[in-house]
């Protein structure tokens, strides 16, 4: 139980606060306008804020930082050594 409480009360960034506010606003607006499809989107943003996840919560869309890329051929190429006497 304390783990859930810790996850809810820590690591609040600006984007997480924006998701929370947007979710609450969208749900409130959809109830007022009787537009239940918008409530689903609001619920989605609210879920993201509460669980601190994004669209790529599993990290499946991770891209490596820019730098020198090595191809498979370069990575598996054998190095030849020359003996110096």
PDB file of N, CA, C and O in Angstrom:
ATOM      1  N   UNK A   1       0.817  -1.193   0.000  1.00  0.00           N
ATOM      2  CA  UNK A   1       0.000   0.000   0.000  1.00  0.00           C
ATOM      3  C   UNK A   1       0.863   1.261   0.000  1.00  0.00           C
ATOM      4  O   UNK A   1       0.515   2.262  -0.627  1.00  0.00           O
ATOM      5  N   UNK A   2       1.989   1.202   0.708  1.00  0.00           N
ATOM      6  CA  UNK A   2       2.845   2.387   0.763  1.00  0.00           C
ATOM      7  C   UNK A   2       3.513   2.645  -0.586  1.00  0.00           C
ATOM      8  O   UNK A   2       3.839   3.786  -0.914  1.00  0.00           O
ATOM      9  N   UNK A   3       3.717   1.581  -1.367  1.00  0.00           N
ATOM     10  CA  UNK A   3       4.311   1.750  -2.695  1.00  0.00           C
ATOM     11  C   UNK A   3       3.376   2.523  -3.622  1.00  0.00           C
ATOM     12  O   UNK A   3       3.819   3.377  -4.390  1.00  0.00           O
ATOM     13  N   UNK A   4       2.096   2.224  -3.547  1.00  0.00           N
ATOM     14  CA  UNK A   4       1.112   2.943  -4.354  1.00  0.00           C
ATOM     15  C   UNK A   4       1.044   4.402  -3.913  1.00  0.00           C
ATOM     16  O   UNK A   4       1.010   5.316  -4.737  1.00  0.00           O
ATOM     17  N   UNK A   5       1.025   4.599  -2.591  1.00  0.00           N
ATOM     18  CA  UNK A   5       0.977   5.957  -2.060  1.00  0.00           C
ATOM     19  C   UNK A   5       2.214   6.744  -2.476  1.00  0.00           C
ATOM     20  O   UNK A   5       2.116   7.916  -2.839  1.00  0.00           O
ATOM     21  N   UNK A   6       3.383   6.096  -2.422  1.00  0.00           N
ATOM     22  CA  UNK A   6       4.624   6.762  -2.826  1.00  0.00           C
ATOM     23  C   UNK A   6       4.598   7.125  -4.303  1.00  0.00           C
ATOM     24  O   UNK A   6       5.047   8.206  -4.684  1.00  0.00           O
ATOM     25  N   UNK A   7       4.078   6.234  -5.136  1.00  0.00           N
ATOM     26  CA  UNK A   7       4.015   6.507  -6.572  1.00  0.00           C
ATOM     27  C   UNK A   7       3.061   7.650  -6.894  1.00  0.00           C
ATOM     28  O   UNK A   7       3.298   8.407  -7.836  1.00  0.00           O
ATOM     29  N   UNK A   8       1.983   7.783  -6.121  1.00  0.00           N
ATOM     30  CA  UNK A   8       1.029   8.870  -6.352  1.00  0.00           C
ATOM     31  C   UNK A   8       1.552  10.222  -5.874  1.00  0.00           C
ATOM     32  O   UNK A   8       1.198  11.257  -6.439  1.00  0.00           O
ATOM     33  N   UNK A   9       2.388  10.221  -4.843  1.00  0.00           N
ATOM     34  CA  UNK A   9       2.797  11.479  -4.233  1.00  0.00           C
ATOM     35  C   UNK A   9       4.169  11.976  -4.680  1.00  0.00           C
ATOM     36  O   UNK A   9       4.563  13.081  -4.308  1.00  0.00           O
ATOM     37  N   UNK A  10       4.899  11.205  -5.457  1.00  0.00           N
ATOM     38  CA  UNK A  10       6.245  11.627  -5.866  1.00  0.00           C
ATOM     39  C   UNK A  10       6.350  11.735  -7.387  1.00  0.00           C
ATOM     40  O   UNK A  10       5.480  11.272  -8.126  1.00  0.00           O
ATOM     41  N   UNK A  11       7.426  12.353  -7.824  1.00  0.00           N
ATOM     42  CA  UNK A  11       7.766  12.497  -9.256  1.00  0.00           C
ATOM     43  C   UNK A  11       6.706  13.256 -10.056  1.00  0.00           C
ATOM     44  O   UNK A  11       6.381  12.863 -11.177  1.00  0.00           O
ATOM     45  N   UNK A  12       6.173  14.321  -9.502  1.00  0.00           N
ATOM     46  CA  UNK A  12       5.195  15.127 -10.229  1.00  0.00           C
ATOM     47  C   UNK A  12       5.948  16.161 -11.065  1.00  0.00           C
ATOM     48  O   UNK A  12       6.554  17.088 -10.528  1.00  0.00           O
ATOM     49  N   UNK A  13       5.900  15.989 -12.374  1.00  0.00           N
ATOM     50  CA  UNK A  13       6.521  16.938 -13.292  1.00  0.00           C
ATOM     51  C   UNK A  13       5.438  17.835 -13.887  1.00  0.00           C
ATOM     52  O   UNK A  13       4.247  17.636 -13.649  1.00  0.00           O
ATOM     53  N   UNK A  14       5.868  18.807 -14.650  1.00  0.00           N
ATOM     54  CA  UNK A  14       4.917  19.735 -15.267  1.00  0.00           C
ATOM     55  C   UNK A  14       3.959  18.999 -16.202  1.00  0.00           C
ATOM     56  O   UNK A  14       2.759  19.273 -16.190  1.00  0.00           O
ATOM     57  N   UNK A  15       4.463  18.079 -17.001  1.00  0.00           N
ATOM     58  CA  UNK A  15       3.602  17.381 -17.956  1.00  0.00           C
ATOM     59  C   UNK A  15       2.593  16.493 -17.231  1.00  0.00           C
ATOM     60  O   UNK A  15       1.471  16.314 -17.704  1.00  0.00           O
ATOM     61  N   UNK A  16       2.989  15.938 -16.085  1.00  0.00           N
ATOM     62  CA  UNK A  16       2.049  15.121 -15.312  1.00  0.00           C
ATOM     63  C   UNK A  16       0.933  15.985 -14.734  1.00  0.00           C
ATOM     64  O   UNK A  16      -0.221  15.557 -14.696  1.00  0.00           O
ATOM     65  N   UNK A  17       1.253  17.173 -14.293  1.00  0.00           N
ATOM     66  CA  UNK A  17       0.243  18.102 -13.769  1.00  0.00           C
ATOM     67  C   UNK A  17      -0.681  18.557 -14.894  1.00  0.00           C
ATOM     68  O   UNK A  17      -1.888  18.694 -14.694  1.00  0.00           O
ATOM     69  N   UNK A  18      -0.114  18.791 -16.077  1.00  0.00           N
ATOM     70  CA  UNK A  18      -0.924  19.189 -17.236  1.00  0.00           C
ATOM     71  C   UNK A  18      -1.880  18.071 -17.619  1.00  0.00           C
ATOM     72  O   UNK A  18      -3.042  18.334 -17.929  1.00  0.00           O
ATOM     73  N   UNK A  19      -1.411  16.825 -17.602  1.00  0.00           N
ATOM     74  CA  UNK A  19      -2.289  15.691 -17.912  1.00  0.00           C
ATOM     75  C   UNK A  19      -3.430  15.589 -16.905  1.00  0.00           C
ATOM     76  O   UNK A  19      -4.575  15.332 -17.278  1.00  0.00           O
ATOM     77  N   UNK A  20      -3.115  15.791 -15.635  1.00  0.00           N
ATOM     78  CA  UNK A  20      -4.145  15.731 -14.596  1.00  0.00           C
ATOM     79  C   UNK A  20      -5.189  16.824 -14.807  1.00  0.00           C
ATOM     80  O   UNK A  20      -6.390  16.556 -14.774  1.00  0.00           O
ATOM     81  N   UNK A  21      -4.732  18.047 -15.024  1.00  0.00           N
ATOM     82  CA  UNK A  21      -5.653  19.166 -15.220  1.00  0.00           C
ATOM     83  C   UNK A  21      -6.484  18.961 -16.487  1.00  0.00           C
ATOM     84  O   UNK A  21      -7.691  19.206 -16.486  1.00  0.00           O
ATOM     85  N   UNK A  22      -5.848  18.517 -17.555  1.00  0.00           N
ATOM     86  CA  UNK A  22      -6.561  18.292 -18.809  1.00  0.00           C
ATOM     87  C   UNK A  22      -7.594  17.181 -18.660  1.00  0.00           C
ATOM     88  O   UNK A  22      -8.706  17.295 -19.174  1.00  0.00           O
ATOM     89  N   UNK A  23      -7.236  16.117 -17.964  1.00  0.00           N
ATOM     90  CA  UNK A  23      -8.177  15.018 -17.749  1.00  0.00           C
ATOM     91  C   UNK A  23      -9.377  15.450 -16.944  1.00  0.00           C
ATOM     92  O   UNK A  23     -10.512  15.125 -17.294  1.00  0.00           O
ATOM     93  N   UNK A  24      -9.140  16.182 -15.863  1.00  0.00           N
ATOM     94  CA  UNK A  24     -10.257  16.663 -15.036  1.00  0.00           C
ATOM     95  C   UNK A  24     -11.132  17.630 -15.822  1.00  0.00           C
ATOM     96  O   UNK A  24     -12.359  17.557 -15.753  1.00  0.00           O
ATOM     97  N   UNK A  25     -10.502  18.539 -16.572  1.00  0.00           N
ATOM     98  CA  UNK A  25     -11.273  19.505 -17.370  1.00  0.00           C
ATOM     99  C   UNK A  25     -12.105  18.798 -18.434  1.00  0.00           C
ATOM    100  O   UNK A  25     -13.272  19.132 -18.634  1.00  0.00           O
ATOM    101  N   UNK A  26     -11.501  17.814 -19.121  1.00  0.00           N
ATOM    102  CA  UNK A  26     -12.224  17.125 -20.192  1.00  0.00           C
ATOM    103  C   UNK A  26     -13.402  16.319 -19.644  1.00  0.00           C
ATOM    104  O   UNK A  26     -14.470  16.284 -20.256  1.00  0.00           O
ATOM    105  N   UNK A  27     -13.210  15.679 -18.505  1.00  0.00           N
ATOM    106  CA  UNK A  27     -14.312  14.914 -17.921  1.00  0.00           C
ATOM    107  C   UNK A  27     -15.419  15.857 -17.455  1.00  0.00           C
ATOM    108  O   UNK A  27     -16.596  15.582 -17.688  1.00  0.00           O
ATOM    109  N   UNK A  28     -15.061  16.964 -16.801  1.00  0.00           N
ATOM    110  CA  UNK A  28     -16.066  17.936 -16.368  1.00  0.00           C
ATOM    111  C   UNK A  28     -16.830  18.530 -17.539  1.00  0.00           C
ATOM    112  O   UNK A  28     -18.052  18.671 -17.484  1.00  0.00           O
ATOM    113  N   UNK A  29     -16.117  18.875 -18.587  1.00  0.00           N
ATOM    114  CA  UNK A  29     -16.757  19.454 -19.764  1.00  0.00           C
ATOM    115  C   UNK A  29     -17.663  18.443 -20.453  1.00  0.00           C
ATOM    116  O   UNK A  29     -18.747  18.788 -20.923  1.00  0.00           O
ATOM    117  N   UNK A  30     -17.211  17.189 -20.511  1.00  0.00           N
ATOM    118  CA  UNK A  30     -18.020  16.181 -21.200  1.00  0.00           C
ATOM    119  C   UNK A  30     -19.293  15.851 -20.423  1.00  0.00           C
ATOM    120  O   UNK A  30     -20.322  15.550 -21.027  1.00  0.00           O
ATOM    121  N   UNK A  31     -19.238  15.903 -19.099  1.00  0.00           N
ATOM    122  CA  UNK A  31     -20.447  15.687 -18.303  1.00  0.00           C
ATOM    123  C   UNK A  31     -21.429  16.837 -18.531  1.00  0.00           C
ATOM    124  O   UNK A  31     -22.633  16.622 -18.670  1.00  0.00           O
ATOM    125  N   UNK A  32     -20.902  18.048 -18.565  1.00  0.00           N
ATOM    126  CA  UNK A  32     -21.745  19.220 -18.781  1.00  0.00           C
ATOM    127  C   UNK A  32     -22.369  19.200 -20.173  1.00  0.00           C
ATOM    128  O   UNK A  32     -23.539  19.552 -20.328  1.00  0.00           O
ATOM    129  N   UNK A  33     -21.611  18.795 -21.180  1.00  0.00           N
ATOM    130  CA  UNK A  33     -22.104  18.783 -22.559  1.00  0.00           C
ATOM    131  C   UNK A  33     -22.765  17.457 -22.936  1.00  0.00           C
ATOM    132  O   UNK A  33     -23.272  17.314 -24.048  1.00  0.00           O
ATOM    133  N   UNK A  34     -22.763  16.484 -22.018  1.00  0.00           N
ATOM    134  CA  UNK A  34     -23.296  15.141 -22.264  1.00  0.00           C
ATOM    135  C   UNK A  34     -22.644  14.500 -23.486  1.00  0.00           C
ATOM    136  O   UNK A  34     -23.305  13.881 -24.319  1.00  0.00           O
ATOM    137  N   UNK A  35     -21.337  14.669 -23.562  1.00  0.00           N
ATOM    138  CA  UNK A  35     -20.546  14.090 -24.645  1.00  0.00           C
ATOM    139  C   UNK A  35     -19.651  13.017 -24.033  1.00  0.00           C
ATOM    140  O   UNK A  35     -18.546  13.312 -23.577  1.00  0.00           O
ATOM    141  N   UNK A  36     -20.122  11.785 -24.022  1.00  0.00           N
ATOM    142  CA  UNK A  36     -19.431  10.723 -23.301  1.00  0.00           C
ATOM    143  C   UNK A  36     -18.182  10.244 -24.030  1.00  0.00           C
ATOM    144  O   UNK A  36     -17.311   9.637 -23.406  1.00  0.00           O
ATOM    145  N   UNK A  37     -18.071  10.496 -25.314  1.00  0.00           N
ATOM    146  CA  UNK A  37     -16.851  10.131 -26.031  1.00  0.00           C
ATOM    147  C   UNK A  37     -15.674  10.964 -25.529  1.00  0.00           C
ATOM    148  O   UNK A  37     -14.557  10.462 -25.406  1.00  0.00           O
ATOM    149  N   UNK A  38     -15.932  12.233 -25.241  1.00  0.00           N
ATOM    150  CA  UNK A  38     -14.868  13.098 -24.712  1.00  0.00           C
ATOM    151  C   UNK A  38     -14.477  12.660 -23.300  1.00  0.00           C
ATOM    152  O   UNK A  38     -13.331  12.847 -22.892  1.00  0.00           O
ATOM    153  N   UNK A  39     -15.407  12.084 -22.559  1.00  0.00           N
ATOM    154  CA  UNK A  39     -15.097  11.591 -21.216  1.00  0.00           C
ATOM    155  C   UNK A  39     -14.086  10.457 -21.285  1.00  0.00           C
ATOM    156  O   UNK A  39     -13.275  10.305 -20.372  1.00  0.00           O
ATOM    157  N   UNK A  40     -14.115   9.664 -22.338  1.00  0.00           N
ATOM    158  CA  UNK A  40     -13.130   8.595 -22.497  1.00  0.00           C
ATOM    159  C   UNK A  40     -11.728   9.169 -22.672  1.00  0.00           C
ATOM    160  O   UNK A  40     -10.770   8.664 -22.088  1.00  0.00           O
ATOM    161  N   UNK A  41     -11.610  10.220 -23.475  1.00  0.00           N
ATOM    162  CA  UNK A  41     -10.303  10.868 -23.644  1.00  0.00           C
ATOM    163  C   UNK A  41      -9.840  11.505 -22.333  1.00  0.00           C
ATOM    164  O   UNK A  41      -8.659  11.445 -21.993  1.00  0.00           O
ATOM    165  N   UNK A  42     -10.761  12.108 -21.611  1.00  0.00           N
ATOM    166  CA  UNK A  42     -10.428  12.685 -20.317  1.00  0.00           C
ATOM    167  C   UNK A  42      -9.983  11.622 -19.330  1.00  0.00           C
ATOM    168  O   UNK A  42      -9.045  11.832 -18.560  1.00  0.00           O
ATOM    169  N   UNK A  43     -10.654  10.484 -19.354  1.00  0.00           N
ATOM    170  CA  UNK A  43     -10.267   9.371 -18.498  1.00  0.00           C
ATOM    171  C   UNK A  43      -8.893   8.836 -18.847  1.00  0.00           C
ATOM    172  O   UNK A  43      -8.130   8.429 -17.971  1.00  0.00           O
ATOM    173  N   UNK A  44      -8.584   8.841 -20.137  1.00  0.00           N
ATOM    174  CA  UNK A  44      -7.263   8.398 -20.586  1.00  0.00           C
ATOM    175  C   UNK A  44      -6.176   9.321 -20.041  1.00  0.00           C
ATOM    176  O   UNK A  44      -5.156   8.845 -19.544  1.00  0.00           O
ATOM    177  N   UNK A  45      -6.383  10.637 -20.130  1.00  0.00           N
ATOM    178  CA  UNK A  45      -5.395  11.582 -19.597  1.00  0.00           C
ATOM    179  C   UNK A  45      -5.304  11.487 -18.078  1.00  0.00           C
ATOM    180  O   UNK A  45      -4.217  11.599 -17.511  1.00  0.00           O
ATOM    181  N   UNK A  46      -6.427  11.285 -17.431  1.00  0.00           N
ATOM    182  CA  UNK A  46      -6.440  11.137 -15.976  1.00  0.00           C
ATOM    183  C   UNK A  46      -5.680   9.877 -15.558  1.00  0.00           C
ATOM    184  O   UNK A  46      -4.922   9.902 -14.589  1.00  0.00           O
ATOM    185  N   UNK A  47      -5.879   8.793 -16.276  1.00  0.00           N
ATOM    186  CA  UNK A  47      -5.157   7.548 -16.007  1.00  0.00           C
ATOM    187  C   UNK A  47      -3.652   7.748 -16.164  1.00  0.00           C
ATOM    188  O   UNK A  47      -2.872   7.275 -15.338  1.00  0.00           O
ATOM    189  N   UNK A  48      -3.244   8.447 -17.222  1.00  0.00           N
ATOM    190  CA  UNK A  48      -1.825   8.712 -17.446  1.00  0.00           C
ATOM    191  C   UNK A  48      -1.228   9.526 -16.312  1.00  0.00           C
ATOM    192  O   UNK A  48      -0.097   9.273 -15.897  1.00  0.00           O
ATOM    193  N   UNK A  49      -1.968  10.495 -15.809  1.00  0.00           N
ATOM    194  CA  UNK A  49      -1.456  11.343 -14.731  1.00  0.00           C
ATOM    195  C   UNK A  49      -1.336  10.561 -13.427  1.00  0.00           C
ATOM    196  O   UNK A  49      -0.341  10.690 -12.714  1.00  0.00           O
ATOM    197  N   UNK A  50      -2.333   9.761 -13.117  1.00  0.00           N
ATOM    198  CA  UNK A  50      -2.327   9.025 -11.852  1.00  0.00           C
ATOM    199  C   UNK A  50      -1.250   7.946 -11.851  1.00  0.00           C
ATOM    200  O   UNK A  50      -0.569   7.760 -10.842  1.00  0.00           O
ATOM    201  N   UNK A  51      -1.085   7.239 -12.953  1.00  0.00           N
ATOM    202  CA  UNK A  51      -0.108   6.149 -13.008  1.00  0.00           C
ATOM    203  C   UNK A  51       1.275   6.604 -13.455  1.00  0.00           C
ATOM    204  O   UNK A  51       2.213   5.806 -13.454  1.00  0.00           O
ATOM    205  N   UNK A  52       1.419   7.861 -13.833  1.00  0.00           N
ATOM    206  CA  UNK A  52       2.682   8.427 -14.312  1.00  0.00           C
ATOM    207  C   UNK A  52       3.222   7.658 -15.513  1.00  0.00           C
ATOM    208  O   UNK A  52       4.402   7.310 -15.562  1.00  0.00           O
ATOM    209  N   UNK A  53       2.354   7.401 -16.470  1.00  0.00           N
ATOM    210  CA  UNK A  53       2.750   6.765 -17.715  1.00  0.00           C
ATOM    211  C   UNK A  53       2.423   7.699 -18.860  1.00  0.00           C
ATOM    212  O   UNK A  53       1.674   8.663 -18.702  1.00  0.00           O
ATOM    213  N   UNK A  54       2.990   7.402 -20.008  1.00  0.00           N
ATOM    214  CA  UNK A  54       2.685   8.162 -21.207  1.00  0.00           C
ATOM    215  C   UNK A  54       2.148   7.227 -22.261  1.00  0.00           C
ATOM    216  O   UNK A  54       1.754   6.100 -21.960  1.00  0.00           O
ATOM    217  N   UNK A  55       2.129   7.679 -23.468  1.00  0.00           N
ATOM    218  CA  UNK A  55       1.671   6.810 -24.552  1.00  0.00           C
ATOM    219  C   UNK A  55       2.606   5.630 -24.729  1.00  0.00           C
ATOM    220  O   UNK A  55       2.190   4.553 -25.157  1.00  0.00           O
ATOM    221  N   UNK A  56       3.852   5.834 -24.403  1.00  0.00           N
ATOM    222  CA  UNK A  56       4.843   4.758 -24.504  1.00  0.00           C
ATOM    223  C   UNK A  56       5.290   4.352 -23.108  1.00  0.00           C
ATOM    224  O   UNK A  56       6.470   4.453 -22.773  1.00  0.00           O
ATOM    225  N   UNK A  57       4.370   3.904 -22.315  1.00  0.00           N
ATOM    226  CA  UNK A  57       4.672   3.564 -20.938  1.00  0.00           C
ATOM    227  C   UNK A  57       5.636   2.408 -20.792  1.00  0.00           C
ATOM    228  O   UNK A  57       6.352   2.330 -19.794  1.00  0.00           O
ATOM    229  N   UNK A  58       5.674   1.510 -21.755  1.00  0.00           N
ATOM    230  CA  UNK A  58       6.557   0.357 -21.647  1.00  0.00           C
ATOM    231  C   UNK A  58       7.958   0.659 -22.160  1.00  0.00           C
ATOM    232  O   UNK A  58       8.840  -0.195 -22.067  1.00  0.00           O
ATOM    233  N   UNK A  59       8.179   1.840 -22.694  1.00  0.00           N
ATOM    234  CA  UNK A  59       9.490   2.187 -23.237  1.00  0.00           C
ATOM    235  C   UNK A  59       9.716   1.588 -24.617  1.00  0.00           C
ATOM    236  O   UNK A  59      10.855   1.499 -25.077  1.00  0.00           O
ATOM    237  N   UNK A  60       8.646   1.179 -25.276  1.00  0.00           N
ATOM    238  CA  UNK A  60       8.761   0.523 -26.573  1.00  0.00           C
ATOM    239  C   UNK A  60       9.208   1.482 -27.672  1.00  0.00           C
ATOM    240  O   UNK A  60       9.721   1.042 -28.701  1.00  0.00           O
ATOM    241  N   UNK A  61       9.021   2.774 -27.470  1.00  0.00           N
ATOM    242  CA  UNK A  61       9.400   3.720 -28.516  1.00  0.00           C
ATOM    243  C   UNK A  61      10.678   4.464 -28.154  1.00  0.00           C
ATOM    244  O   UNK A  61      10.886   5.598 -28.584  1.00  0.00           O
ATOM    245  N   UNK A  62      11.530   3.827 -27.365  1.00  0.00           N
ATOM    246  CA  UNK A  62      12.802   4.425 -26.978  1.00  0.00           C
ATOM    247  C   UNK A  62      13.698   4.555 -28.196  1.00  0.00           C
ATOM    248  O   UNK A  62      13.815   3.618 -28.985  1.00  0.00           O
ATOM    249  N   UNK A  63      14.327   5.702 -28.354  1.00  0.00           N
ATOM    250  CA  UNK A  63      15.306   5.887 -29.415  1.00  0.00           C
ATOM    251  C   UNK A  63      16.651   6.193 -28.777  1.00  0.00           C
ATOM    252  O   UNK A  63      16.726   6.995 -27.846  1.00  0.00           O
ATOM    253  N   UNK A  64      17.703   5.570 -29.260  1.00  0.00           N
ATOM    254  CA  UNK A  64      19.012   5.807 -28.658  1.00  0.00           C
ATOM    255  C   UNK A  64      19.485   7.228 -28.927  1.00  0.00           C
ATOM    256  O   UNK A  64      19.088   7.834 -29.921  1.00  0.00           O
ATOM    257  N   UNK A  65      20.332   7.766 -28.050  1.00  0.00           N
ATOM    258  CA  UNK A  65      20.830   9.119 -28.273  1.00  0.00           C
ATOM    259  C   UNK A  65      21.667   9.192 -29.542  1.00  0.00           C
ATOM    260  O   UNK A  65      22.242   8.203 -29.995  1.00  0.00           O
ATOM    261  N   UNK A  66      21.715  10.402 -30.100  1.00  0.00           N
ATOM    262  CA  UNK A  66      22.485  10.582 -31.328  1.00  0.00           C
ATOM    263  C   UNK A  66      23.963  10.369 -31.068  1.00  0.00           C
ATOM    264  O   UNK A  66      24.475  10.677 -29.992  1.00  0.00           O
ATOM    265  N   UNK A  67      24.608   9.861 -32.031  1.00  0.00           N
ATOM    266  CA  UNK A  67      26.043   9.608 -31.917  1.00  0.00           C
ATOM    267  C   UNK A  67      26.493   8.783 -33.110  1.00  0.00           C
ATOM    268  O   UNK A  67      25.768   8.647 -34.095  1.00  0.00           O
ATOM    269  N   UNK A  68      27.666   8.249 -33.013  1.00  0.00           N
ATOM    270  CA  UNK A  68      28.177   7.423 -34.104  1.00  0.00           C
ATOM    271  C   UNK A  68      27.447   6.089 -34.075  1.00  0.00           C
ATOM    272  O   UNK A  68      27.471   5.378 -33.071  1.00  0.00           O
ATOM    273  N   UNK A  69      26.812   5.765 -35.163  1.00  0.00           N
ATOM    274  CA  UNK A  69      26.094   4.497 -35.262  1.00  0.00           C
ATOM    275  C   UNK A  69      27.004   3.462 -35.904  1.00  0.00           C
ATOM    276  O   UNK A  69      27.709   3.745 -36.872  1.00  0.00           O
ATOM    277  N   UNK A  70      26.974   2.281 -35.356  1.00  0.00           N
ATOM    278  CA  UNK A  70      27.745   1.195 -35.941  1.00  0.00           C
ATOM    279  C   UNK A  70      26.781   0.227 -36.602  1.00  0.00           C
ATOM    280  O   UNK A  70      25.724  -0.090 -36.055  1.00  0.00           O
ATOM    281  N   UNK A  71      27.151  -0.227 -37.761  1.00  0.00           N
ATOM    282  CA  UNK A  71      26.317  -1.204 -38.440  1.00  0.00           C
ATOM    283  C   UNK A  71      26.700  -2.594 -37.945  1.00  0.00           C
ATOM    284  O   UNK A  71      27.702  -2.762 -37.249  1.00  0.00           O
ATOM    285  N   UNK A  72      25.914  -3.565 -38.301  1.00  0.00           N
ATOM    286  CA  UNK A  72      26.180  -4.931 -37.865  1.00  0.00           C
ATOM    287  C   UNK A  72      27.497  -5.428 -38.437  1.00  0.00           C
ATOM    288  O   UNK A  72      28.235  -6.153 -37.770  1.00  0.00           O
ATOM    289  N   UNK A  73      27.794  -5.036 -39.681  1.00  0.00           N
ATOM    290  CA  UNK A  73      29.044  -5.471 -40.301  1.00  0.00           C
ATOM    291  C   UNK A  73      30.246  -4.888 -39.568  1.00  0.00           C
ATOM    292  O   UNK A  73      31.254  -5.573 -39.402  1.00  0.00           O
ATOM    293  N   UNK A  74      30.158  -3.645 -39.131  1.00  0.00           N
ATOM    294  CA  UNK A  74      31.262  -3.027 -38.393  1.00  0.00           C
ATOM    295  C   UNK A  74      31.425  -3.657 -37.022  1.00  0.00           C
ATOM    296  O   UNK A  74      32.548  -3.810 -36.541  1.00  0.00           O
ATOM    297  N   UNK A  75      30.337  -4.020 -36.395  1.00  0.00           N
ATOM    298  CA  UNK A  75      30.400  -4.573 -35.051  1.00  0.00           C
ATOM    299  C   UNK A  75      30.990  -5.975 -35.040  1.00  0.00           C
ATOM    300  O   UNK A  75      31.632  -6.368 -34.065  1.00  0.00           O
ATOM    301  N   UNK A  76      30.782  -6.735 -36.113  1.00  0.00           N
ATOM    302  CA  UNK A  76      31.270  -8.112 -36.148  1.00  0.00           C
ATOM    303  C   UNK A  76      32.566  -8.270 -36.937  1.00  0.00           C
ATOM    304  O   UNK A  76      33.081  -9.383 -37.049  1.00  0.00           O
ATOM    305  N   UNK A  77      33.100  -7.189 -37.483  1.00  0.00           N
ATOM    306  CA  UNK A  77      34.328  -7.252 -38.277  1.00  0.00           C
ATOM    307  C   UNK A  77      35.510  -7.616 -37.373  1.00  0.00           C
ATOM    308  O   UNK A  77      35.695  -7.040 -36.301  1.00  0.00           O
ATOM    309  N   UNK A  78      36.293  -8.576 -37.830  1.00  0.00           N
ATOM    310  CA  UNK A  78      37.447  -8.986 -37.047  1.00  0.00           C
ATOM    311  C   UNK A  78      38.572  -7.978 -37.207  1.00  0.00           C
ATOM    312  O   UNK A  78      38.761  -7.396 -38.275  1.00  0.00           O
ATOM    313  N   UNK A  79      39.305  -7.785 -36.141  1.00  0.00           N
ATOM    314  CA  UNK A  79      40.431  -6.852 -36.143  1.00  0.00           C
ATOM    315  C   UNK A  79      41.698  -7.631 -36.436  1.00  0.00           C
ATOM    316  O   UNK A  79      41.969  -8.665 -35.824  1.00  0.00           O
ATOM    317  N   UNK A  80      42.461  -7.123 -37.371  1.00  0.00           N
ATOM    318  CA  UNK A  80      43.744  -7.761 -37.701  1.00  0.00           C
ATOM    319  C   UNK A  80      44.850  -7.050 -36.963  1.00  0.00           C
ATOM    320  O   UNK A  80      44.939  -5.823 -36.981  1.00  0.00           O
ATOM    321  N   UNK A  81      45.700  -7.834 -36.307  1.00  0.00           N
ATOM    322  CA  UNK A  81      46.812  -7.276 -35.559  1.00  0.00           C
ATOM    323  C   UNK A  81      48.120  -7.571 -36.295  1.00  0.00           C
ATOM    324  O   UNK A  81      48.283  -8.621 -36.918  1.00  0.00           O
ATOM    325  N   UNK A  82      49.018  -6.638 -36.206  1.00  0.00           N
ATOM    326  CA  UNK A  82      50.315  -6.793 -36.844  1.00  0.00           C
ATOM    327  C   UNK A  82      51.381  -6.794 -35.754  1.00  0.00           C
ATOM    328  O   UNK A  82      51.436  -5.899 -34.911  1.00  0.00           O
ATOM    329  N   UNK A  83      52.221  -7.817 -35.795  1.00  0.00           N
ATOM    330  CA  UNK A  83      53.255  -7.942 -34.763  1.00  0.00           C
ATOM    331  C   UNK A  83      54.402  -7.005 -35.087  1.00  0.00           C
ATOM    332  O   UNK A  83      54.901  -6.979 -36.212  1.00  0.00           O
ATOM    333  N   UNK A  84      54.814  -6.234 -34.086  1.00  0.00           N
ATOM    334  CA  UNK A  84      55.922  -5.299 -34.269  1.00  0.00           C
ATOM    335  C   UNK A  84      57.119  -5.839 -33.500  1.00  0.00           C
ATOM    336  O   UNK A  84      57.011  -6.154 -32.315  1.00  0.00           O
ATOM    337  N   UNK A  85      58.307  -5.949 -34.204  1.00  0.00           N
ATOM    338  CA  UNK A  85      59.509  -6.484 -33.556  1.00  0.00           C
ATOM    339  C   UNK A  85      60.508  -5.421 -33.291  1.00  0.00           C
ATOM    340  O   UNK A  85      61.578  -5.701 -32.749  1.00  0.00           O
TER     341      UNK A  85
END
